Amino acid sequence: MKHIIYKRSRKGCSGKTEEINEQSRKEKEEAEARMRQAATNAEKSAGGGGNDSKNCSEDGLQLLIKDVSLFPAGTNSRWEVIANYMNIHSSSGVKRTAKDVISKAKSLQKLDPHQKDDIKKRLLINLKKNTE
């Protein structure tokens, strides 16, 4: 009798594990969907006039976030410095002005906090991949 009870309790545990794995998978998919939406929203809100050549890719957004923290407020000609840094280190080859960088940074500030967190997580993941 004890053996039967033990088997049933183990099946219950594996069912819980599968349930947790499924929930984790769904959360991960939702986070990825939010990330894609954040990138799309940021691209749409930047430039205003539909200037597609100035819109940032996901890598551009991550580079901007990194640069804003690298060059804190109070840095002389901060936005020009950030624009130059992005032009040097960007893989897209698109030249950005300080005005473009400011408008992109403002559009990022308006994003949903979850979207900001997703972008930052992607940045950390990419940085880890690049350093390995």
N, C-alpha and C positions, 0 to 999 in steps of 0.2 A: 504494500500500500504506500509506503514512504517513497518508493521508486517512481510511482505514477505521479505523485504530488510534485516531486522534484522535477520531472520532465515538464509538467505543466508550467511550473514557475520559470523554468529556463526559456520556454517558448514565449512567455510574457515578456521577458527581458529582451529577447531578440526582436520582438515586435516593437518595443519601445525604442530600441536602437535604430531600427528601420524608420520609425516615425521621426526620430530626431535627425537622422541623416536626410530624410526628405525635406524636413523643415529647413535645415541648413542649406540644402541645395536651392530651395525656393528663395531664401533670403539672399543668397549669392546672386541669383538671376535678377532679383529685384534691384540689388545694388548696381549691377552692371547696366541694367536698363536706365536707372537714375543717372549713371555716369554718361551714358550716350545722350540722354536727354539734356543734361547739363552742358555738354559740349555743343550740342545743337543750339540750345538757347543762347549760349554765350556767343556763338558765331553769328546768329541772327541779330543779336542786339548790338554787336560791334559794328562800327562804320556807319550805321544808320541808313545810308543811301544805297545799300546793296553793293558795295565795293568789295567783291569777292576776293580780289587779290590781296587785300589787307587782312582778311579774316584769319584767325589762328586755327591751326589744327590742334589736336589733343596734345601733341608734343609742344606746340607753341604756348598753349595754356599752362602746361606744367612748367615750362621754362619761365614764363612770366611770374608764376607764383614763387618759384625759386628765386628769381631776380629781385622781386619786391622784398623778400626777407633778407636777401644778400646785401641789398642797398637800402638801409632803413631810412625813415623820414629824417630830414635834417642833412642828408647828403647833398653837397653842392650839385646843382643841375641834375637832380636825381633821375628825372624821367628821360633826359637825354642820355645819361649814363646807362640806364636800363635798356633804352632803345638800341644804343650802340652794342651793348653786351648781347642782346637778342640777335642783332644782325650778324654778329661774329659767330655765335654759337648755334644759331638755328639751322636746321637741315633743310628747311623749305626754300631758302634762297630769297624769300620775300623781304625787302627792305622796309623797315618800319620807322616812323617818325615818333617823336616824343608824344605828339598829339594822339597818334594811333594807340600807343601804349597806355596813355591815360584813359582813353575811352574804353579800352579793353579791361583795364583794372576796375573802372567804375562798374562795368557790366558784371564783372565777377563778384563785386561786393553786393550786388542786388540779387544774386542767386540764393536759392533755398539752402539753409545750413547743411542739409543732407547731401546736396549736390556738391557743395564745397568740400565736405569731408571725403566724398568719393573721389574727387579730383586729387586731393592731397594723398589719399591712399594709393592711387595709381602712380603718383609721383614717387612715393617711397618705394613701391614695387619696382618701377623702372630704374630708380637709382641703385637698388640692390642688384638688379640684373646687370646693369652696366659696370658695376664694380667687381663683379665675380669673374 
